[in-house]
Structures are given as C-alpha cells and as structure tokens.
C-alpha cells in the first residue's frame, strides 16, 4: 500500500492508466473540462483504441453543474464515447436523459481507480486542475487554489474488492434498482484488508444553486 498526497496522486493514476494492459475502471465525482481533464480523456481514448476495456463513471452534477440545464456538455465526453470508452453518467441532472427515476440530489462522490484487476487507488481527488496542480499537465488556465488531499494505492488481490464496489455502481447506473445501504466487502483469504463501500449522498449545494437559479428566473419574468 502506497500513500500519495495532493497532485502526486493524480500523477500516479495517470501513469497507472498509461500502463494498463486489459482494463481500466475509473469512478469520479468531477471530471473537469480543463487541461487536466482533457489530458485524462485523451489518455483514456488512447487506451481504448489499443483494445483496453475502459470504463468511466462520472457524476452529472459534479462534472457539469446546474449549467448543463441550459448549456451544452463538454465535447470531451462525446470524444471519449466515440473512441470506445464506456461511459456512465451518475444520476443525470437533465430529467429527459435519465433512464430510470430522477434523483437530482443523490450524488456519487466516490473517487476510485482499478487497473487490470490487481492495482487500485482511492482517495479524495477528482480529475481536474485544482487537484493535479502541474503534476499531470502544465495548465494554461489562471492559477487557482489547489486542493489538499490524500490517496492510497494498492497492488495485489485486494484490488478486486475495490473493483467489486465499482461493478456494483456500474450495474446500478445501467440497470436501475433500489439504492442499497453501504456494503462491506470481506477480506480475501486470511488477509486483513476489507472495503466499506459508500453509497450516494445528498448534495445540499445542488439544492442551493437550483433555488438561486429559479429565484433569478422568477424575478426576471415578473
């Protein structure tokens, strides 16, 4: 197990994806349309073109915000889809895009990566410039305050427990069903490692921004 801090965690994730041979499973709350996000998107497209099976879950509100209700979504997602990356948008904010029930305040904050079934990482870092600093790509955007966070990397059979957590979320997004309670994935064999998988959480920021938007629209039309 390896501890990473700040941008070095996303740098390690980028390098791990670069060397993937069979599968990439990526789950994030924010997949940003910035220099870092586009660098990751290009890499995922490249791996998919090499025959690697690439899966990516991203949160609708985290990645696009409320603005997606009246502005187009970033082109990088369609680019990934056309390149063979298998994408899953968690609880689409646009009601007409949801295949199942509309749950706008239930969000997926998990940040998880599994490579080739035997390497994994998790932590608090999303795919975006404010999380990567200059570790992944030299940003052309103005400097911003960088997030301080940690992540851990795991190599070996224990990575399959994190893979199981990803697969369950993938199945939920693509097949619907009831939101489950947090699940504990037991250690393998005689190992001590186990995973308590998170569940979607309520996002108060969404309700605040939606309330502000509706208030402004109501005042403008009065």
N, C-alpha and C positions, 0 to 999 in steps of 0.2 A: 504494500500500500504506500502511495506517494502523496504528500501534501503539497498543494500548489496555492499560491496567493496571487490575487489580482490578475493582471494581464497574462502572466505566465501560464495560467490555467487554460485560457483560450488558445494560446500558442501551442500548448501540449495537445489540445483537442484537434487543432488544425493539422499538426504533424501526424497524429494518430490516424485521422481520416485519410491523409495523403498516402499512408502505407497500408490501407485496408485492402484485403485480397478477395473477400467474399461478401461481407455485409457491413452496412453502416446503419445504425439506429440512432437518430437524433431527436430529442424532445426538448423544446424550449418555450418559455413564455413570450419572449421578444426575439423575433428575427428581423432585425432592423434593415431598412433600405438605406444603408450608408456604405462607406468604403469597406468596413469590416464585414458587414452582411453580404455585400456583393462578392467579396473575396471568398467567403464560405460558399455562397451559391455557385460560383464558378467552379470551385473545387468539387462540390457535390455533383455538378453536371459532368465534370471530367471523369469522376469515378463511375458514374452511371454509364457513360459512353465506353468505359473499359470493361463493362459487364458486371461490375459490382452492384449488388442489390442495395439500393439506398432508400431508406425510409425516414421521413421527417414529419414530426408533429409540431405545430406551432399554434399558439393561442391567438384567436381572432382579435380580441381587444388589445392584448399586449403588443401585437405586431402592427396593427393598423389604427388603433384608437377609434374614437367615435367618428372621426372624419371620414371613415370609409362609407358612411351612410350617404355622403354627397360627393365624394371624390373617388377616382379610380384607384384600385390597388396597385402597388408597385409591380413593374414589369418583370422583376427578377423571379417572381413565383411562377409566372407562366413560362418563363425561360427554363426553370428547373423542371416543370412538368413536361415540357416538350422534349427535354433531354433524357427523360426516363426516370427522374426522381419521383418516388411515390410520396405524395404529399397528403397530409390530413390536417385540416383546419379545425381546431377545437372550438366547438360551440360558435358557429358563425354568427356575427353580430347582425348581419343582414337577414331578417326573418325569412326571406324568399330563398336563401341559399342553404338553409338548414334542412337536412334530410329527415330529421326526427323532431322532437319537441324543441321549442325555442327557450333557452335558459341563459339570458344575457348576463346575469350576474354570477354565474358559476364559471370560474376560470381555472385554467391549468397553469400553475406556477412552477411545475417541475422542470429542472434542467438536468438532462440525462443524456449520456452518450455511451453506446456499446459498439465495439469493433470486433468483427469476426468471432463473436461468441465467447471470447476469452480475455477481452480487455474492455474496461469500462471506466467511466468517470461521472461524478455528480458533484453539485455544489450550488452556488448562488449566482452564477454568471450567465447572462444572456449573450446572444450573438449580436454585438453592437460595439461601436467605437468607444463608448463610455466605459465598457467593461474590458476592452482589449488594450486600450492605450495605443502604443505603437508596436505592440508585440506581433500582431498579425500582418498589418499593412500600415504604411505611413499614411495617416489620414490627411485629406486635403480640406477637410472642414475645419472651422474655427475650433480652438481649444475649448474643451468643456471640462467640468468637474468629473473626475474619474471615480467609479465605484470601488469601494474597498470590500473584498470578499474572498472567500477561500473555496477550494475544491479538492477532491481527492481522486486519485487514480488507482485502479485495481487491476491486477493481472492474475489470471487463473480461473478455475472453475466457479468461483464466487461471482464472476461477471454475469453468469447465467441467471442469477437471482434478479439483477437489475434488468436483464433482457426480459424476464418474465413480467416485470412491472410495466415495461414499455409495451409488450404484446397485449396485455390486458387493456391498456388505454387505447391502443390502436383498434382493438376489437370493439371497444365501446364507441369510438368515434365513427367507425364504419358500419356498425351493426345496430347501434342504439341500445336501449335497455335501461334498467334502473341504475342510478348511481350507487355504487357499492360503498360499504364502510372501508376504512383503512385495512389493508391486508398485510399480514406478516408472512414473509417467505422464509421458510426454515433453513437452517444451515445445511450444507451438503455434507453427507457422511459424518465424520467426527469433528468437523470444523466449528468454529465459534462465530462465524460471520452470518448475520441474518439481516433482512431488509424489511422495514416497516414502510410500506408503500403509501404515499399520500393520496388524497382524494381531492377533487375540485373544491375550491373555496369561494366564498362570496367576496366580491370585489366592490368595496364602497366607492372607490374612485370612479368607477363607471357610472354609478347612480348619480354621483355629484355632477359629473360632466354632462350627463344626459339631462339632468334637471336644469343646469345652466343653459344648455342649448335650447330647450323647449321654452324657457323663460324669455330668452332673447328673441326667439321667433314669434312668441305671442305678443311681445311689446312692439316688435317691428310691424306686425299686421294690424295693431289696434289704432 
